[in-house]
Amino acid sequence: MKSNVSNFSAPKQKIEGIINLASEKKATTAVVDALNQLLANYNIYKQNLQTFSWHTTAETPLDLKEKLSEYHRDSQLKIEALVKRICALEHRPKVKLSSYINLSKIKEVSGKLTEKEMAINMLESQKILVKCLQETLNAAASNKDIKTVDMVTRFMKDIENLID
């Protein structure tokens, strides 16, 4: 009977493959967690913008109304891109409003804000988004997730353009 040594190395290769797969999943989970946090922040931000829009009056300056609409549309596009990316990483995005409220660093607002308070809130929210984008970028870069790095980099450029 001839001994087949290569059969003995197969289990070792399988074990190494399982270990690599487990570490990849752990890395992917870190990126997905950061993406879900970003998703939560964008959802609360978008809802706040909607609240502001619904509480504008005829006296509200047109440029504020236009900014609210522009930021709202942009945040919706970001939300859709985040959901697609999370799904592409073979995970499921958080979908419950309670999850967004718990995860988000941006807090819900009431509709009873002055125009100045609305503008201040939008700027503060955008600062939080930039910080969360940076955290997501760091998680993606440290896990060599180039597609997420590219997406988040575009988001950061977009938010810089919105603020200008």
Summary of the structure (lengths in Angstrom):
residues: 164
radius of gyration: 21.6
end to end distance: 77.7
largest distance: 93.5
contacts: 459
relative contact order: 0.16
helix: 79%
strand: 0%
